[in-house]
Amino acid sequence: MTKNNQPKDAREVLDELGAKWSPDMGKFLAGEVDLSQMRCALCEKNPCACPEFGSDEYFALIDRRHGRRS
Ligand SMILES: [Zn+2]
């Protein structure tokens, strides 16, 4: 089941990148929601309620979103 020469679909590429997307990305791609209606990919809130960029809380949130535990 090799598929080296086949183009990857977007999901595969994103999985490889380990990208974190809004939980609404699927709906957005399906045209069901506007970009402005998407929840934040990091805090999963709309409007975004992320901690201040660069703060300890901000990095802690990123760590959580990446599944790391300290
Ligand atoms: Zn946010």
N, CA, C, O and the ligand as a Tripos MOL2 file, in Angstrom:
@<TRIPOS>MOLECULE
protein
  281   279    71     0     0
PROTEIN
NO_CHARGES

@<TRIPOS>ATOM
      1 N           0.8220   -1.1930    0.0000 N.3       1 MET1
      2 CA          0.0000    0.0000    0.0000 C.3       1 MET1
      3 C           0.8590    1.2470    0.0000 C.2       1 MET1
      4 O           0.6550    2.1660    0.7930 O.2       1 MET1
      5 N           1.8180    1.2600   -0.9000 N.am      2 THR2
      6 CA          2.6250    2.4570   -1.0440 C.3       2 THR2
      7 C           1.9000    3.4480   -1.9280 C.2       2 THR2
      8 O           1.1840    3.0670   -2.8540 O.2       2 THR2
      9 N           2.0840    4.6820   -1.6440 N.am      3 LYS3
     10 CA          1.4560    5.7220   -2.4560 C.3       3 LYS3
     11 C           2.4040    6.9160   -2.5680 C.2       3 LYS3
     12 O           2.0200    8.0780   -2.4410 O.2       3 LYS3
     13 N           3.6530    6.5610   -2.8120 N.am      4 ASN4
     14 CA          4.6780    7.5930   -2.8120 C.3       4 ASN4
     15 C           4.4790    8.6200   -3.9180 C.2       4 ASN4
     16 O           4.7650    9.8040   -3.7440 O.2       4 ASN4
     17 N           3.9880    8.1520   -5.0480 N.am      5 ASN5
     18 CA          3.8940    9.0530   -6.1860 C.3       5 ASN5
     19 C           2.5150    9.6890   -6.3250 C.2       5 ASN5
     20 O           2.2350   10.4090   -7.2840 O.2       5 ASN5
     21 N           1.6780    9.4100   -5.3610 N.am      6 GLN6
     22 CA          0.3480   10.0040   -5.4510 C.3       6 GLN6
     23 C           0.3010   11.2790   -4.6290 C.2       6 GLN6
     24 O           0.9000   11.3610   -3.5560 O.2       6 GLN6
     25 N          -0.4020   12.2560   -5.1320 N.am      7 PRO7
     26 CA         -0.5300   13.4940   -4.3500 C.3       7 PRO7
     27 C          -1.2680   13.2170   -3.0500 C.2       7 PRO7
     28 O          -2.2310   12.4520   -3.0040 O.2       7 PRO7
     29 N          -0.7920   13.8530   -2.0110 N.am      8 LYS8
     30 CA         -1.4350   13.6740   -0.7220 C.3       8 LYS8
     31 C          -2.6480   14.6020   -0.6330 C.2       8 LYS8
     32 O          -2.6620   15.7010   -1.1860 O.2       8 LYS8
     33 N          -3.6370   14.1270    0.0650 N.am      9 ASP9
     34 CA         -4.7560   15.0480    0.2650 C.3       9 ASP9
     35 C          -4.4230   15.9780    1.4200 C.2       9 ASP9
     36 O          -3.4530   15.7750    2.1500 O.2       9 ASP9
     37 N          -5.2390   16.9880    1.5630 N.am     10 ALA10
     38 CA         -4.9260   18.0330    2.5310 C.3      10 ALA10
     39 C          -4.8320   17.4610    3.9430 C.2      10 ALA10
     40 O          -3.9830   17.8750    4.7330 O.2      10 ALA10
     41 N          -5.6930   16.5260    4.2480 N.am     11 ARG11
     42 CA         -5.6980   15.9610    5.5920 C.3      11 ARG11
     43 C          -4.3700   15.2860    5.9110 C.2      11 ARG11
     44 O          -3.8270   15.4490    7.0040 O.2      11 ARG11
     45 N          -3.8550   14.5330    4.9550 N.am     12 GLU12
     46 CA         -2.5890   13.8490    5.1790 C.3      12 GLU12
     47 C          -1.4670   14.8450    5.4100 C.2      12 GLU12
     48 O          -0.6310   14.6740    6.2970 O.2      12 GLU12
     49 N          -1.4680   15.8920    4.5890 N.am     13 VAL13
     50 CA         -0.4200   16.8940    4.7250 C.3      13 VAL13
     51 C          -0.4960   17.5560    6.0940 C.2      13 VAL13
     52 O           0.5160   17.7440    6.7690 O.2      13 VAL13
     53 N          -1.7040   17.9010    6.4850 N.am     14 LEU14
     54 CA         -1.8690   18.5710    7.7720 C.3      14 LEU14
     55 C          -1.4820   17.6480    8.9150 C.2      14 LEU14
     56 O          -0.8860   18.0810    9.9010 O.2      14 LEU14
     57 N          -1.8220   16.3820    8.7780 N.am     15 ASP15
     58 CA         -1.4610   15.4340    9.8180 C.3      15 ASP15
     59 C           0.0530   15.3500    9.9540 C.2      15 ASP15
     60 O           0.5890   15.2760   11.0600 O.2      15 ASP15
     61 N           0.7270   15.3620    8.8170 N.am     16 GLU16
     62 CA          2.1720   15.2770    8.8550 C.3      16 GLU16
     63 C           2.7800   16.5060    9.5150 C.2      16 GLU16
     64 O           3.7720   16.4210   10.2390 O.2      16 GLU16
     65 N           2.1760   17.6230    9.2540 N.am     17 LEU17
     66 CA          2.6940   18.8570    9.8320 C.3      17 LEU17
     67 C           2.3630   18.9600   11.3120 C.2      17 LEU17
     68 O           2.9290   19.7810   12.0330 O.2      17 LEU17
     69 N           1.4490   18.1240   11.7500 N.am     18 GLY18
     70 CA          1.0240   18.2160   13.1220 C.3      18 GLY18
     71 C           0.2410   19.4890   13.3770 C.2      18 GLY18
     72 O           0.1970   20.0000   14.4960 O.2      18 GLY18
     73 N          -0.3680   19.9840   12.3310 N.am     19 ALA19
     74 CA         -1.0630   21.2510   12.4330 C.3      19 ALA19
     75 C          -2.2990   21.1200   13.3060 C.2      19 ALA19
     76 O          -2.9840   20.0980   13.3230 O.2      19 ALA19
     77 N          -2.5440   22.1740   14.0110 N.am     20 LYS20
     78 CA         -3.7460   22.2440   14.8210 C.3      20 LYS20
     79 C          -4.7140   23.2180   14.1800 C.2      20 LYS20
     80 O          -4.3890   24.3830   13.9530 O.2      20 LYS20
     81 N          -5.8880   22.7320   13.8970 N.am     21 TRP21
     82 CA         -6.8650   23.5650   13.2150 C.3      21 TRP21
     83 C          -8.0550   23.7960   14.1060 C.2      21 TRP21
     84 O          -8.3150   23.0770   15.0700 O.2      21 TRP21
     85 N          -8.7500   24.8160   13.7390 N.am     22 SER22
     86 CA        -10.0000   25.0830   14.4320 C.3      22 SER22
     87 C         -10.8930   23.8580   14.3620 C.2      22 SER22
     88 O         -10.9160   23.1650   13.3440 O.2      22 SER22
     89 N         -11.6220   23.5850   15.4220 N.am     23 PRO23
     90 CA        -12.5820   22.4670   15.3680 C.3      23 PRO23
     91 C         -13.6610   22.6890   14.3110 C.2      23 PRO23
     92 O         -14.4080   21.7720   13.9690 O.2      23 PRO23
     93 N         -13.7310   23.9100   13.8030 N.am     24 ASP24
     94 CA        -14.7270   24.2120   12.7790 C.3      24 ASP24
     95 C         -14.1470   24.1610   11.3770 C.2      24 ASP24
     96 O         -14.8340   24.5090   10.4170 O.2      24 ASP24
     97 N         -12.8830   23.7330   11.2340 N.am     25 MET25
     98 CA        -12.2570   23.7400    9.9260 C.3      25 MET25
     99 C         -13.0380   22.9080    8.9170 C.2      25 MET25
    100 O         -13.1670   23.2890    7.7530 O.2      25 MET25
    101 N         -13.5470   21.7900    9.3610 N.am     26 GLY26
    102 CA        -14.3020   20.9400    8.4560 C.3      26 GLY26
    103 C         -15.5180   21.6630    7.8980 C.2      26 GLY26
    104 O         -15.8110   21.5870    6.7050 O.2      26 GLY26
    105 N         -16.2150   22.3600    8.7780 N.am     27 LYS27
    106 CA        -17.3900   23.1150    8.3430 C.3      27 LYS27
    107 C         -16.9840   24.2470    7.4130 C.2      27 LYS27
    108 O         -17.6750   24.5470    6.4390 O.2      27 LYS27
    109 N         -15.8610   24.8670    7.7250 N.am     28 PHE28
    110 CA        -15.3900   25.9600    6.8810 C.3      28 PHE28
    111 C         -15.0860   25.4560    5.4800 C.2      28 PHE28
    112 O         -15.4820   26.0690    4.4890 O.2      28 PHE28
    113 N         -14.3770   24.3300    5.4070 N.am     29 LEU29
    114 CA        -14.0290   23.7790    4.1040 C.3      29 LEU29
    115 C         -15.2750   23.3510    3.3430 C.2      29 LEU29
    116 O         -15.2910   23.3480    2.1120 O.2      29 LEU29
    117 N         -16.3060   22.9930    4.0760 N.am     30 ALA30
    118 CA        -17.5570   22.5790    3.4530 C.3      30 ALA30
    119 C         -18.4290   23.7760    3.1040 C.2      30 ALA30
    120 O         -19.5020   23.6300    2.5200 O.2      30 ALA30
    121 N         -17.9490   24.9710    3.4740 N.am     31 GLY31
    122 CA        -18.6920   26.1700    3.1390 C.3      31 GLY31
    123 C         -19.8610   26.4400    4.0630 C.2      31 GLY31
    124 O         -20.7380   27.2470    3.7530 O.2      31 GLY31
    125 N         -19.8710   25.7600    5.2040 N.am     32 GLU32
    126 CA        -21.0050   25.9110    6.1200 C.3      32 GLU32
    127 C         -20.8440   27.1100    7.0380 C.2      32 GLU32
    128 O         -21.8300   27.6810    7.5040 O.2      32 GLU32
    129 N         -19.6110   27.4860    7.2940 N.am     33 VAL33
    130 CA        -19.3800   28.6280    8.1710 C.3      33 VAL33
    131 C         -18.3860   29.5730    7.5200 C.2      33 VAL33
    132 O         -17.5620   29.1720    6.6990 O.2      33 VAL33
    133 N         -18.4830   30.8300    7.9060 N.am     34 ASP34
    134 CA        -17.5590   31.8460    7.4430 C.3      34 ASP34
    135 C         -16.2840   31.7680    8.2900 C.2      34 ASP34
    136 O         -16.2850   31.2320    9.3990 O.2      34 ASP34
    137 N         -15.2110   32.3110    7.7420 N.am     35 LEU35
    138 CA        -13.9640   32.3130    8.4850 C.3      35 LEU35
    139 C         -14.1400   33.0130    9.8300 C.2      35 LEU35
    140 O         -13.5650   32.5950   10.8350 O.2      35 LEU35
    141 N         -14.9330   34.0730    9.8410 N.am     36 SER36
    142 CA        -15.1450   34.8310   11.0650 C.3      36 SER36
    143 C         -15.9780   34.0540   12.0690 C.2      36 SER36
    144 O         -16.0160   34.4120   13.2460 O.2      36 SER36
    145 N         -16.6360   33.0100   11.6310 N.am     37 GLN37
    146 CA        -17.4630   32.2090   12.5270 C.3      37 GLN37
    147 C         -16.6920   31.0340   13.1150 C.2      37 GLN37
    148 O         -17.1920   30.3330   13.9950 O.2      37 GLN37
    149 N         -15.4980   30.8250   12.6350 N.am     38 MET38
    150 CA        -14.7190   29.7010   13.1240 C.3      38 MET38
    151 C         -14.1760   29.9930   14.5080 C.2      38 MET38
    152 O         -13.7800   31.1130   14.8290 O.2      38 MET38
    153 N         -14.1720   28.9590   15.3040 N.am     39 ARG39
    154 CA        -13.5700   29.1080   16.6190 C.3      39 ARG39
    155 C         -12.0500   29.1460   16.4860 C.2      39 ARG39
    156 O         -11.4760   28.6010   15.5430 O.2      39 ARG39
    157 N         -11.4260   29.7900   17.4370 N.am     40 CYS40
    158 CA         -9.9730   29.8780   17.4530 C.3      40 CYS40
    159 C          -9.3730   28.4790   17.5180 C.2      40 CYS40
    160 O          -9.8550   27.6220   18.2590 O.2      40 CYS40
    161 N          -8.3200   28.2540   16.7400 N.am     41 ALA41
    162 CA         -7.6920   26.9420   16.7250 C.3      41 ALA41
    163 C          -6.9810   26.6480   18.0350 C.2      41 ALA41
    164 O          -6.7430   25.4890   18.3720 O.2      41 ALA41
    165 N          -6.6460   27.6870   18.7630 N.am     42 LEU42
    166 CA         -5.8610   27.4870   19.9730 C.3      42 LEU42
    167 C          -6.7570   27.3430   21.2010 C.2      42 LEU42
    168 O          -6.6610   26.3590   21.9340 O.2      42 LEU42
    169 N          -7.6080   28.3070   21.4160 N.am     43 CYS43
    170 CA         -8.4580   28.2680   22.6090 C.3      43 CYS43
    171 C          -9.8290   27.6790   22.3060 C.2      43 CYS43
    172 O         -10.6060   27.4220   23.2250 O.2      43 CYS43
    173 N         -10.1300   27.4660   21.0490 N.am     44 GLU44
    174 CA        -11.3920   26.8720   20.6190 C.3      44 GLU44
    175 C         -12.5900   27.7210   21.0170 C.2      44 GLU44
    176 O         -13.6900   27.2090   21.2250 O.2      44 GLU44
    177 N         -12.3620   29.0090   21.1170 N.am     45 LYS45
    178 CA        -13.4600   29.9110   21.4410 C.3      45 LYS45
    179 C         -13.6570   30.9170   20.3090 C.2      45 LYS45
    180 O         -12.7330   31.2210   19.5550 O.2      45 LYS45
    181 N         -14.8540   31.4100   20.2150 N.am     46 ASN46
    182 CA        -15.1690   32.4670   19.2610 C.3      46 ASN46
    183 C         -16.1050   33.4450   19.9510 C.2      46 ASN46
    184 O         -17.2300   33.0800   20.2910 O.2      46 ASN46
    185 N         -15.6700   34.6690   20.1620 N.am     47 PRO47
    186 CA        -14.3690   35.1980   19.7470 C.3      47 PRO47
    187 C         -13.2150   34.5970   20.5570 C.2      47 PRO47
    188 O         -13.3820   34.0420   21.6430 O.2      47 PRO47
    189 N         -12.0510   34.7460   19.9600 N.am     48 CYS48
    190 CA        -10.8570   34.1940   20.5820 C.3      48 CYS48
    191 C         -10.6830   34.7250   21.9960 C.2      48 CYS48
    192 O         -10.8900   35.9070   22.2710 O.2      48 CYS48
    193 N         -10.2960   33.8120   22.8870 N.am     49 ALA49
    194 CA        -10.0740   34.2000   24.2730 C.3      49 ALA49
    195 C          -8.7010   33.7310   24.7340 C.2      49 ALA49
    196 O          -8.5060   33.3620   25.8920 O.2      49 ALA49
    197 N          -7.7570   33.7550   23.8030 N.am     50 CYS50
    198 CA         -6.4080   33.3160   24.1430 C.3      50 CYS50
    199 C          -5.7760   34.2680   25.1550 C.2      50 CYS50
    200 O          -6.0640   35.4650   25.1610 O.2      50 CYS50
    201 N          -4.9160   33.7240   26.0070 N.am     51 PRO51
    202 CA         -4.1240   34.5960   26.8760 C.3      51 PRO51
    203 C          -3.2390   35.5110   26.0390 C.2      51 PRO51
    204 O          -3.0400   35.2810   24.8460 O.2      51 PRO51
    205 N          -2.7300   36.5130   26.6560 N.am     52 GLU52
    206 CA         -1.8560   37.4540   25.9570 C.3      52 GLU52
    207 C          -0.6890   36.7170   25.3220 C.2      52 GLU52
    208 O          -0.0700   35.8530   25.9430 O.2      52 GLU52
    209 N          -0.3970   37.0710   24.0700 N.am     53 PHE53
    210 CA          0.6790   36.3950   23.3560 C.3      53 PHE53
    211 C           1.9920   36.5220   24.1270 C.2      53 PHE53
    212 O           2.3640   37.6090   24.5700 O.2      53 PHE53
    213 N           2.6820   35.4000   24.2780 N.am     54 GLY54
    214 CA          3.9780   35.4230   24.9390 C.3      54 GLY54
    215 C           3.9080   35.2140   26.4380 C.2      54 GLY54
    216 O           4.9330   35.0600   27.1020 O.2      54 GLY54
    217 N           2.6940   35.2090   26.9690 N.am     55 SER55
    218 CA          2.5680   35.0270   28.4160 C.3      55 SER55
    219 C           2.7250   33.5530   28.7740 C.2      55 SER55
    220 O           2.6550   32.6800   27.9080 O.2      55 SER55
    221 N           2.9350   33.2930   30.0490 N.am     56 ASP56
    222 CA          3.0550   31.9120   30.5060 C.3      56 ASP56
    223 C           1.7820   31.1290   30.1860 C.2      56 ASP56
    224 O           1.8340   29.9620   29.7990 O.2      56 ASP56
    225 N           0.6380   31.7970   30.3570 N.am     57 GLU57
    226 CA         -0.6320   31.1320   30.0770 C.3      57 GLU57
    227 C          -0.7460   30.7680   28.6050 C.2      57 GLU57
    228 O          -1.2930   29.7260   28.2400 O.2      57 GLU57
    229 N          -0.2210   31.6450   27.7800 N.am     58 TYR58
    230 CA         -0.2740   31.4150   26.3330 C.3      58 TYR58
    231 C           0.5120   30.1630   25.9620 C.2      58 TYR58
    232 O           0.0220   29.3040   25.2290 O.2      58 TYR58
    233 N           1.7240   30.0710   26.4720 N.am     59 PHE59
    234 CA          2.5460   28.9080   26.1380 C.3      59 PHE59
    235 C           1.9860   27.6360   26.7600 C.2      59 PHE59
    236 O           2.0830   26.5550   26.1800 O.2      59 PHE59
    237 N           1.4040   27.7740   27.9340 N.am     60 ALA60
    238 CA          0.7880   26.6070   28.5710 C.3      60 ALA60
    239 C          -0.3710   26.1000   27.7200 C.2      60 ALA60
    240 O          -0.5920   24.8950   27.6040 O.2      60 ALA60
    241 N          -1.1030   27.0360   27.1300 N.am     61 LEU61
    242 CA         -2.2310   26.6560   26.2780 C.3      61 LEU61
    243 C          -1.7280   25.9430   25.0260 C.2      61 LEU61
    244 O          -2.3100   24.9470   24.5980 O.2      61 LEU61
    245 N          -0.6650   26.4460   24.4520 N.am     62 ILE62
    246 CA         -0.0830   25.7970   23.2800 C.3      62 ILE62
    247 C           0.3620   24.3840   23.6280 C.2      62 ILE62
    248 O           0.1310   23.4420   22.8710 O.2      62 ILE62
    249 N           1.0030   24.2520   24.7800 N.am     63 ASP63
    250 CA          1.4490   22.9200   25.1900 C.3      63 ASP63
    251 C           0.2670   21.9670   25.3260 C.2      63 ASP63
    252 O           0.3450   20.8050   24.9260 O.2      63 ASP63
    253 N          -0.8130   22.4620   25.8860 N.am     64 ARG64
    254 CA         -1.9830   21.6110   26.0320 C.3      64 ARG64
    255 C          -2.5410   21.2190   24.6790 C.2      64 ARG64
    256 O          -2.9430   20.0740   24.4750 O.2      64 ARG64
    257 N          -2.5650   22.1650   23.7560 N.am     65 ARG65
    258 CA         -3.1140   21.8830   22.4330 C.3      65 ARG65
    259 C          -2.2370   20.8880   21.6730 C.2      65 ARG65
    260 O          -2.7060   20.1920   20.7730 O.2      65 ARG65
    261 N          -0.9770   20.8340   22.0420 N.am     66 HIS66
    262 CA         -0.0770   19.8850   21.3910 C.3      66 HIS66
    263 C           0.0210   18.5920   22.1610 C.2      66 HIS66
    264 O           0.8070   17.7130   21.8060 O.2      66 HIS66
    265 N          -0.7580   18.4640   23.2010 N.am     67 GLY67
    266 CA         -0.8500   17.2020   23.9130 C.3      67 GLY67
    267 C           0.3130   16.9240   24.8430 C.2      67 GLY67
    268 O           0.5100   15.7950   25.2940 O.2      67 GLY67
    269 N           1.0750   17.9570   25.1230 N.am     68 ARG68
    270 CA          2.1900   17.7460   26.0380 C.3      68 ARG68
    271 C           1.7430   17.9680   27.4770 C.2      68 ARG68
    272 O           0.8320   18.7480   27.7550 O.2      68 ARG68
    273 N           2.3890   17.2840   28.3480 N.am     69 ARG69
    274 CA          2.1000   17.4880   29.7580 C.3      69 ARG69
    275 C           3.3960   17.7820   30.4770 C.2      69 ARG69
    276 O           4.4290   17.1680   30.2090 O.2      69 ARG69
    277 N           3.3270   18.7200   31.3860 N.am     70 SER70
    278 CA          4.5440   19.0590   32.1130 C.3      70 SER70
    279 C           4.5100   18.4510   33.4990 C.2      70 SER70
    280 O           5.4530   18.6250   34.2720 O.2      70 SER70
    281 ZN         -7.8330   31.9300   20.8050 Zn       71 ZN71
@<TRIPOS>BOND
     1     1     2 1
     2     2     3 1
     3     3     4 2
     4     3     5 am
     5     5     6 1
     6     6     7 1
     7     7     8 2
     8     7     9 am
     9     9    10 1
    10    10    11 1
    11    11    12 2
    12    11    13 am
    13    13    14 1
    14    14    15 1
    15    15    16 2
    16    15    17 am
    17    17    18 1
    18    18    19 1
    19    19    20 2
    20    19    21 am
    21    21    22 1
    22    22    23 1
    23    23    24 2
    24    23    25 am
    25    25    26 1
    26    26    27 1
    27    27    28 2
    28    27    29 am
    29    29    30 1
    30    30    31 1
    31    31    32 2
    32    31    33 am
    33    33    34 1
    34    34    35 1
    35    35    36 2
    36    35    37 am
    37    37    38 1
    38    38    39 1
    39    39    40 2
    40    39    41 am
    41    41    42 1
    42    42    43 1
    43    43    44 2
    44    43    45 am
    45    45    46 1
    46    46    47 1
    47    47    48 2
    48    47    49 am
    49    49    50 1
    50    50    51 1
    51    51    52 2
    52    51    53 am
    53    53    54 1
    54    54    55 1
    55    55    56 2
    56    55    57 am
    57    57    58 1
    58    58    59 1
    59    59    60 2
    60    59    61 am
    61    61    62 1
    62    62    63 1
    63    63    64 2
    64    63    65 am
    65    65    66 1
    66    66    67 1
    67    67    68 2
    68    67    69 am
    69    69    70 1
    70    70    71 1
    71    71    72 2
    72    71    73 am
    73    73    74 1
    74    74    75 1
    75    75    76 2
    76    75    77 am
    77    77    78 1
    78    78    79 1
    79    79    80 2
    80    79    81 am
    81    81    82 1
    82    82    83 1
    83    83    84 2
    84    83    85 am
    85    85    86 1
    86    86    87 1
    87    87    88 2
    88    87    89 am
    89    89    90 1
    90    90    91 1
    91    91    92 2
    92    91    93 am
    93    93    94 1
    94    94    95 1
    95    95    96 2
    96    95    97 am
    97    97    98 1
    98    98    99 1
    99    99   100 2
   100    99   101 am
   101   101   102 1
   102   102   103 1
   103   103   104 2
   104   103   105 am
   105   105   106 1
   106   106   107 1
   107   107   108 2
   108   107   109 am
   109   109   110 1
   110   110   111 1
   111   111   112 2
   112   111   113 am
   113   113   114 1
   114   114   115 1
   115   115   116 2
   116   115   117 am
   117   117   118 1
   118   118   119 1
   119   119   120 2
   120   119   121 am
   121   121   122 1
   122   122   123 1
   123   123   124 2
   124   123   125 am
   125   125   126 1
   126   126   127 1
   127   127   128 2
   128   127   129 am
   129   129   130 1
   130   130   131 1
   131   131   132 2
   132   131   133 am
   133   133   134 1
   134   134   135 1
   135   135   136 2
   136   135   137 am
   137   137   138 1
   138   138   139 1
   139   139   140 2
   140   139   141 am
   141   141   142 1
   142   142   143 1
   143   143   144 2
   144   143   145 am
   145   145   146 1
   146   146   147 1
   147   147   148 2
   148   147   149 am
   149   149   150 1
   150   150   151 1
   151   151   152 2
   152   151   153 am
   153   153   154 1
   154   154   155 1
   155   155   156 2
   156   155   157 am
   157   157   158 1
   158   158   159 1
   159   159   160 2
   160   159   161 am
   161   161   162 1
   162   162   163 1
   163   163   164 2
   164   163   165 am
   165   165   166 1
   166   166   167 1
   167   167   168 2
   168   167   169 am
   169   169   170 1
   170   170   171 1
   171   171   172 2
   172   171   173 am
   173   173   174 1
   174   174   175 1
   175   175   176 2
   176   175   177 am
   177   177   178 1
   178   178   179 1
   179   179   180 2
   180   179   181 am
   181   181   182 1
   182   182   183 1
   183   183   184 2
   184   183   185 am
   185   185   186 1
   186   186   187 1
   187   187   188 2
   188   187   189 am
   189   189   190 1
   190   190   191 1
   191   191   192 2
   192   191   193 am
   193   193   194 1
   194   194   195 1
   195   195   196 2
   196   195   197 am
   197   197   198 1
   198   198   199 1
   199   199   200 2
   200   199   201 am
   201   201   202 1
   202   202   203 1
   203   203   204 2
   204   203   205 am
   205   205   206 1
   206   206   207 1
   207   207   208 2
   208   207   209 am
   209   209   210 1
   210   210   211 1
   211   211   212 2
   212   211   213 am
   213   213   214 1
   214   214   215 1
   215   215   216 2
   216   215   217 am
   217   217   218 1
   218   218   219 1
   219   219   220 2
   220   219   221 am
   221   221   222 1
   222   222   223 1
   223   223   224 2
   224   223   225 am
   225   225   226 1
   226   226   227 1
   227   227   228 2
   228   227   229 am
   229   229   230 1
   230   230   231 1
   231   231   232 2
   232   231   233 am
   233   233   234 1
   234   234   235 1
   235   235   236 2
   236   235   237 am
   237   237   238 1
   238   238   239 1
   239   239   240 2
   240   239   241 am
   241   241   242 1
   242   242   243 1
   243   243   244 2
   244   243   245 am
   245   245   246 1
   246   246   247 1
   247   247   248 2
   248   247   249 am
   249   249   250 1
   250   250   251 1
   251   251   252 2
   252   251   253 am
   253   253   254 1
   254   254   255 1
   255   255   256 2
   256   255   257 am
   257   257   258 1
   258   258   259 1
   259   259   260 2
   260   259   261 am
   261   261   262 1
   262   262   263 1
   263   263   264 2
   264   263   265 am
   265   265   266 1
   266   266   267 1
   267   267   268 2
   268   267   269 am
   269   269   270 1
   270   270   271 1
   271   271   272 2
   272   271   273 am
   273   273   274 1
   274   274   275 1
   275   275   276 2
   276   275   277 am
   277   277   278 1
   278   278   279 1
   279   279   280 2
@<TRIPOS>SUBSTRUCTURE
     1 MET1         2 RESIDUE 1 A MET
     2 THR2         6 RESIDUE 1 A THR
     3 LYS3        10 RESIDUE 1 A LYS
     4 ASN4        14 RESIDUE 1 A ASN
     5 ASN5        18 RESIDUE 1 A ASN
     6 GLN6        22 RESIDUE 1 A GLN
     7 PRO7        26 RESIDUE 1 A PRO
     8 LYS8        30 RESIDUE 1 A LYS
     9 ASP9        34 RESIDUE 1 A ASP
    10 ALA10       38 RESIDUE 1 A ALA
    11 ARG11       42 RESIDUE 1 A ARG
    12 GLU12       46 RESIDUE 1 A GLU
    13 VAL13       50 RESIDUE 1 A VAL
    14 LEU14       54 RESIDUE 1 A LEU
    15 ASP15       58 RESIDUE 1 A ASP
    16 GLU16       62 RESIDUE 1 A GLU
    17 LEU17       66 RESIDUE 1 A LEU
    18 GLY18       70 RESIDUE 1 A GLY
    19 ALA19       74 RESIDUE 1 A ALA
    20 LYS20       78 RESIDUE 1 A LYS
    21 TRP21       82 RESIDUE 1 A TRP
    22 SER22       86 RESIDUE 1 A SER
    23 PRO23       90 RESIDUE 1 A PRO
    24 ASP24       94 RESIDUE 1 A ASP
    25 MET25       98 RESIDUE 1 A MET
    26 GLY26      102 RESIDUE 1 A GLY
    27 LYS27      106 RESIDUE 1 A LYS
    28 PHE28      110 RESIDUE 1 A PHE
    29 LEU29      114 RESIDUE 1 A LEU
    30 ALA30      118 RESIDUE 1 A ALA
    31 GLY31      122 RESIDUE 1 A GLY
    32 GLU32      126 RESIDUE 1 A GLU
    33 VAL33      130 RESIDUE 1 A VAL
    34 ASP34      134 RESIDUE 1 A ASP
    35 LEU35      138 RESIDUE 1 A LEU
    36 SER36      142 RESIDUE 1 A SER
    37 GLN37      146 RESIDUE 1 A GLN
    38 MET38      150 RESIDUE 1 A MET
    39 ARG39      154 RESIDUE 1 A ARG
    40 CYS40      158 RESIDUE 1 A CYS
    41 ALA41      162 RESIDUE 1 A ALA
    42 LEU42      166 RESIDUE 1 A LEU
    43 CYS43      170 RESIDUE 1 A CYS
    44 GLU44      174 RESIDUE 1 A GLU
    45 LYS45      178 RESIDUE 1 A LYS
    46 ASN46      182 RESIDUE 1 A ASN
    47 PRO47      186 RESIDUE 1 A PRO
    48 CYS48      190 RESIDUE 1 A CYS
    49 ALA49      194 RESIDUE 1 A ALA
    50 CYS50      198 RESIDUE 1 A CYS
    51 PRO51      202 RESIDUE 1 A PRO
    52 GLU52      206 RESIDUE 1 A GLU
    53 PHE53      210 RESIDUE 1 A PHE
    54 GLY54      214 RESIDUE 1 A GLY
    55 SER55      218 RESIDUE 1 A SER
    56 ASP56      222 RESIDUE 1 A ASP
    57 GLU57      226 RESIDUE 1 A GLU
    58 TYR58      230 RESIDUE 1 A TYR
    59 PHE59      234 RESIDUE 1 A PHE
    60 ALA60      238 RESIDUE 1 A ALA
    61 LEU61      242 RESIDUE 1 A LEU
    62 ILE62      246 RESIDUE 1 A ILE
    63 ASP63      250 RESIDUE 1 A ASP
    64 ARG64      254 RESIDUE 1 A ARG
    65 ARG65      258 RESIDUE 1 A ARG
    66 HIS66      262 RESIDUE 1 A HIS
    67 GLY67      266 RESIDUE 1 A GLY
    68 ARG68      270 RESIDUE 1 A ARG
    69 ARG69      274 RESIDUE 1 A ARG
    70 SER70      278 RESIDUE 1 A SER
    71 ZN71       281 GROUP 0 **** ****
